[in-house]
Amino acid sequence: MLNESKLTRRELMQHGLAAATVMTVSPLAGSAAAATENKNGITPCTAVSANDFLNSIGICSAVSVRGENLLSTLKAVRYLGTRWIRAGYESGIPIADLIEAHKRTGVRFSYGLMSGGTDLGRLLDGARQLAAVGALLAMEGNNEPNNWGITYQGQTGGKDKSWLAVAALQRDLYKAVKSDPVLKAYPVWNISEGGAQTDNVGLQFLTIPKNAGCLMPDGTPYADYANCHNYMTHPSWAGLHDNQTWIAADPTSACKVDGLYGNYGVTWRKHYAGYSESALLTLPRVTTETGITLDDTITEQVQALLYMSVYLAQFKQGWKHTSVYLLRDRSDEAGNQTFGFYKPDYTPRLAARYLHNLTTILADKQSNSIPGQLNYSITNQPATVHDLLLQKHDGTFHLVVWGERFTGGEDTITIKLGSPRASIKIYDPTKDTLPVQTLPQTDSVSLTLSNHPVVIEIA
């Protein structure tokens, strides 16, 4: 067992269950590999709404406290194009500031107990105010009880003690939300780092199944969504790797960081059994923290590339929402000075510009009720190249193809379409928001990919 009190936050959030070395990738909607191949090798693929992808993009922020100020937060959120913020009553963020942020940017909030919080009345009151103006996204349980214990109804729990108090609080949060006439329509996200349970209270389940052998009763409901802090690096997986974010997003035992498997498959601390690997593939899930700090290897350029890739990889592999830690570097917390899209004085890092370009290229405000299909195939597609087919509400397809060769090298691929298109535009978010190339009357696109996404617009 690690001595958590002597570890940095970066080490604490990255320790977990080392996983198998063979990567298995589940076929998901929008993947050329997932569709039924026709006689020409070109496959009909169903698109996902571009707006749904944009809605998945979140950020952690204290909004107007802990050295952050509301006006700068609003400016940063607008520029990045992030659609939601992870927040709570921790640090005393005024509800009025959250409401103002929503009114001026449209951003919504996951609202949770955060680190050590137990005041359900206060949490629900703030959530109702957010819901009244359309600013609420979801309710969330405790943040990392392995690092911040709680005292609930006279019982202390979490960290190295019994987790029965943590389980009781999450159970009561779920019941309170689902009994509330306003809040019952909103999803409840589980605690983060449930894989750290010291005793088997069943927090590796959304609802404890029959004959699970947990300390809490069978049928105890905790959440609608699994919640992970699957940071893209890990002490047992040191350094920079190809497919860094793709592997971190993997829901199975192929994940080499503290991911879905280590929290909901087999818990990383005590190895309590949770869901089967096949069940994990479809388990509703969100990531409320991921990110990476700068060092000699992780330059601003590398961080910027990883942050684009992590949003894409997470969404493609079934994560409903993903929040990067952090909007602006912490100025009041040791070890967290270089996670941010922004420096403490709100100077943007390269990651801010790249994400701005990506969300601007894909900008849309309306979801498709019935997404269309595009016939395409990718020849010579290696394991480090991934694709996500998006469609805007006006019918325009945006095929995002990205490489994750973070250790060097390139891959040349060809995208073949089912029929010629009058015009195809190619965007590179590391360059600009304007097309870098326009191809007239063609049914194929050749690309050389390395470590970032390219967006192909197909009318």
MIFI-302053 format. One record per residue (C-alpha): x, y, z. Coordinates in steps of 0.05 Angstrom, whole numbers, padded with zeros to 5 digits, always signed. Each point is the difference from the previous one (the first is absolute). Example, Ala and Ser with C-alpha at 12.3 -4.5 7.8 and 13.67 -1.06 7.14 Angstrom:
REM residues 2
+00246-00090+00156 +00027+00069-00013 
END
This chain:
REM residues 459
+00000+00000+00000 +00026+00069-00018 +00010+00052+00055 -00048+00051-00029 +00016+00054+00050 +00071+00005-00028 -00018+00000-00074 -00011+00060-00045 -00068+00011-00031 +00027-00023-00066 +00024-00066+00030 -00064-00009+00039 -00046+00008-00059 +00042-00045-00045 +00011-00061+00044 -00043-00060-00014 -00006-00069-00029 +00052-00019-00053 -00035-00031-00059 +00013-00050-00054 +00047+00018-00056 -00045-00022-00057 -00046+00056-00022 -00071-00018-00020 -00043+00053-00033 -00075-00009-00002 -00036+00018-00065 -00041+00063+00010 -00047+00041-00042 +00034+00042-00053 +00059-00047-00008 +00015-00026-00069 +00021-00065+00032 -00068-00006+00035 -00043+00002-00062 -00018-00055-00049 +00047+00001-00059 -00029+00002-00069 +00028-00033-00062 +00045+00060-00015 +00030+00002+00069 -00035+00066+00015 -00045-00002+00061 -00063+00039+00020 +00014+00034+00066 -00051+00035+00043 +00022+00069+00023 -00004+00029+00071 -00026+00070+00010 +00057+00051+00001 -00039+00037+00054 -00001-00062+00044 +00076-00005-00005 +00007+00074+00017 -00047-00009+00060 +00048-00053+00026 +00057+00050+00007 +00008+00024+00072 +00049+00033+00046 +00015+00003+00075 -00001+00070+00028 -00013+00037+00065 -00033+00054-00043 +00006+00060+00046 +00039-00023+00062 +00069-00029+00016 +00032+00056-00039 -00045-00006-00061 -00046+00056-00020 -00067-00004-00035 +00014+00046-00059 +00064-00036-00018 -00034-00068+00007 -00056+00022-00047 +00050+00025-00051 +00039-00065+00004 -00062-00044-00006 -00024+00038-00061 +00068-00006-00033 +00010-00074+00013 -00071-00019-00019 -00009-00044+00062 -00073-00016+00014 +00001-00019+00074 +00039+00012+00064 +00010-00047+00059 -00018+00038+00063 -00033-00006+00069 -00008+00039+00064 +00072-00014+00020 +00040+00064+00010 -00065+00039+00003 -00011+00014-00074 -00061+00046-00001 -00060-00030-00036 -00012+00070-00029 +00067-00004-00035 -00016-00068-00031 -00067+00027-00024 +00033+00061-00029 +00051-00044-00036 -00057-00041-00030 -00039+00061-00022 +00060+00031-00035 +00032-00063-00031 -00051-00055+00002 +00047-00044+00041 -00033-00051+00047 +00025-00030+00064 +00008-00068+00031 -00014+00018+00073 +00029-00045+00053 +00021-00010+00072 +00073+00004-00021 +00056-00012+00050 -00027-00019+00068 -00069+00031-00008 -00060-00031+00035 -00053+00055+00002 -00055-00029-00044 -00049+00056+00016 +00049+00052-00024 +00018-00040-00062 -00073-00010-00021 -00018+00072+00013 +00056+00025-00046 -00018-00052-00052 -00072+00022-00001 +00021+00072-00013 +00044-00023-00058 -00055-00044-00028 -00049+00058+00002 +00040+00038-00053 +00022-00061-00041 +00071+00001+00028 +00002-00070+00032 +00031-00058-00037 +00005-00054+00054 +00009-00014+00074 +00065-00030+00025 +00022-00038+00062 +00063+00010+00041 +00067+00016-00033 +00054-00052+00014 -00020-00025+00069 +00067-00037+00001 +00034+00068+00007 -00055+00040+00035 -00038-00040+00052 -00069+00020+00026 -00041+00000+00064 -00073-00016-00014 -00054-00011+00053 +00054-00006+00053 +00040-00053-00037 +00069+00015-00029 +00019-00036-00064 +00042+00000-00062 +00075+00002-00006 +00028-00060+00039 -00063-00009+00043 -00064-00037-00017 -00038+00029-00060 -00069-00014+00029 -00010+00074+00014 +00018+00017-00072 -00048-00052-00026 -00057+00024+00045 +00011+00072-00022 -00001-00019-00074 -00062-00043+00010 -00035+00057+00035 +00021+00049-00054 -00030-00044-00054 -00064-00009+00039 -00006+00074+00014 +00010+00019-00073 -00049-00052-00027 -00052+00021+00052 +00005+00073-00018 -00053+00025-00049 +00050+00046-00034 +00065-00038+00004 -00026-00070-00016 +00008+00014-00075 +00076+00008+00008 +00051-00056+00001 +00040-00016+00062 +00074-00014-00010 +00035-00046+00049 +00058+00018+00045 +00068+00002-00032 +00054-00051+00018 -00048-00054+00023 +00056-00049-00016 +00034+00022+00065 -00053-00031+00046 +00032-00032+00061 -00061-00044+00012 -00049-00025-00051 -00058+00049+00006 -00019-00010-00073 +00019+00068-00029 +00028-00037-00060 -00073-00006-00022 -00052+00050-00021 -00051-00044+00036 +00024-00059+00041 -00023-00064-00036 -00027-00062+00033 +00049-00045+00037 +00057+00050-00007 +00024-00013+00070 +00008+00073+00018 -00007+00032+00069 -00057+00043-00025 -00065-00037-00019 -00013-00028-00069 -00040+00049-00042 +00031+00062+00032 +00000+00054-00055 +00059+00048-00002 +00002+00034-00067 -00022+00003-00073 +00071+00009-00026 +00067-00028+00019 +00050+00055+00015 +00075-00005-00011 +00064+00040+00005 +00036-00036-00056 +00059+00045-00007 +00041-00016-00062 +00064-00018+00037 +00016-00049+00057 +00060-00017+00043 +00000-00072-00026 -00005+00027-00072 +00052+00054+00002 +00019+00044-00058 -00033+00019-00065 -00031-00055-00043 -00034-00008-00066 -00076-00004+00009 +00008+00034+00068 -00071+00027+00005 -00032-00058-00038 +00027-00050+00050 -00019+00044+00059 -00072+00003-00027 -00005-00076-00010 -00056-00027+00044 +00031-00070+00006 +00060-00030+00036 +00042+00025-00059 +00000+00068+00034 +00067+00013+00032 -00021+00058+00045 -00050+00007+00057 -00060-00008-00046 -00068-00031-00005 +00025-00071+00010 +00039+00016+00063 -00060+00034+00032 -00059-00039-00027 +00029-00066-00026 +00048-00023+00054 +00015+00054+00051 +00073+00021+00000 +00011+00002+00075 -00032-00064+00027 -00020-00034-00065 -00074-00005+00014 -00039-00026-00060 -00046+00047-00037 -00026-00003-00072 +00023-00048-00052 +00043+00027-00057 -00058-00008-00049 -00046+00040+00047 +00052+00055+00007 -00004+00013-00075 -00070+00028+00007 +00002+00025+00072 -00023+00073+00002 +00062+00040+00019 +00031+00068+00007 +00069+00027+00015 +00002+00058+00049 +00075+00008-00001 +00056-00015-00049 +00061+00039-00021 +00075+00003+00003 +00054+00047+00028 +00059+00028-00038 +00070-00027+00008 +00061-00013-00043 -00039-00049-00044 -00070+00031+00004 +00012+00067-00033 -00056+00050-00012 -00004-00027-00071 -00007-00072+00024 -00051+00019+00053 -00041+00038-00052 +00000-00061-00046 -00020-00047+00056 -00057+00045+00023 -00031-00001-00070 +00009-00075-00005 -00029-00015+00069 -00067+00032-00015 -00004-00038-00066 +00023-00067+00027 -00045+00004+00061 -00062+00016-00041 +00015-00053-00052 +00009-00053+00054 -00067+00014+00033 +00012+00054+00053 -00061+00046+00002 +00038+00059+00030 +00073+00015+00011 +00029+00055+00044 +00074+00020-00004 +00034+00022+00064 +00010+00060-00005 -00026+00065-00032 +00051+00044+00036 +00060-00023+00040 -00011-00004+00075 +00037+00054+00038 -00020-00027+00068 +00017-00074-00007 +00069-00030-00005 +00014-00045-00060 -00055+00027-00044 +00033+00059-00034 +00004-00025-00072 -00063-00040-00013 -00039+00059-00026 -00020+00026-00068 +00018+00067+00032 +00056+00023+00045 -00018+00034+00066 -00002+00068-00033 -00047-00028-00053 +00052-00001-00054 -00023-00055-00047 +00045-00059-00013 +00005-00033-00068 -00053-00050+00022 -00051+00057+00004 +00013+00021-00072 -00003-00071-00027 -00066-00016+00035 -00029+00067-00022 +00016-00018-00072 -00030-00070+00006 -00066+00023+00032 -00005+00058-00049 +00008-00046-00060 -00053-00047+00028 -00046+00055+00028 -00073-00018+00001 -00058+00016+00048 -00052-00052-00019 +00001-00076+00003 -00024-00044-00057 -00062-00040+00019 +00017-00052-00053 +00074+00000-00019 +00017-00018-00071 +00047-00050-00029 +00064+00009-00041 +00031-00055-00042 +00075-00001+00011 +00059-00044+00016 +00071+00013+00024 +00054-00040-00033 +00066-00015+00035 -00030+00022+00067 +00049-00018+00055 -00016-00007+00074 +00023+00071+00013 -00051+00033-00047 -00072+00009+00023 -00062+00030-00033 -00064+00032+00025 -00056+00017-00049 -00039+00062+00021 -00058+00035-00033 -00025+00071+00010 -00074+00015+00002 +00003+00028-00071 +00021-00069-00025 +00074+00015-00011 +00046-00057+00020 +00064+00012+00037 +00045-00061+00002 +00052+00009+00054 +00061-00043-00010 +00056+00004+00051 +00067-00032+00011 +00029-00018+00068 +00074-00010-00018 +00025+00040+00059 +00069-00034-00001 +00013+00020-00072 -00013-00025-00070 -00056+00009-00051 -00054-00042-00034 -00026+00010-00070 -00073-00020-00011 -00052+00008-00054 -00073+00014+00014 -00045-00027-00055 -00071+00026-00009 -00058-00037-00031 -00009+00054-00053 +00036+00062-00025 -00013+00066+00037 +00001+00068-00033 +00043+00029+00055 +00035-00026+00062 +00033+00047+00050 +00056-00020+00046 +00014+00035+00066 +00060-00005+00047 -00015+00028+00070 +00074+00007+00014 +00002+00052-00056 -00064+00041-00004 -00076-00003-00002 +00000+00008-00076 +00009-00057-00050 +00073-00017-00015 -00021-00035-00064 -00061-00006-00046 -00007-00060-00046 -00048+00006-00059 -00040-00058-00029 +00032-00060+00035 -00019-00064+00034 +00065-00010+00039 +00044+00038+00048 +00072-00018+00017 +00028+00023+00067 +00066-00005+00037 -00015-00001+00074 +00044+00003+00061 -00025+00026+00067 -00062+00044-00010 -00068+00002-00032 -00020+00020-00070 -00072+00019-00016 -00028-00018-00068 -00063+00039-00019 -00046-00037-00049 -00062+00037-00021 
END
